[in-house]
């Protein structure tokens, strides 16, 4: 019974996270209680060449997918997503965002 309640709570929280800003939620990376320390990641709009120059060669790259083309570069501590040649998001997989209800 307890497992069912935990699963229901997880599904509920995931549903809220999908709601995004329209649902009145903010995702804050690196909030108190996170397990891994924050690492420096490339900021949005940084060009691929600048990312490579500042952070070195990625461990793994994935070919562009979709329209507009989205490319993924994996580094040891973070992953970078590009639209065309510009950073659209950089995430730290071992540091999940914390959901705050506004």
Beta strands, then each sheet from edge to edge (+ up, - down):
strand 1: 25-28
strand 2: 60-65
strand 3: 70-74
strand 4: 79-83
strand 5: 86-91
strand 6: 98-101
sheet 1: 1+ 6-
sheet 2: 2+ 3- 4+ 5-
end
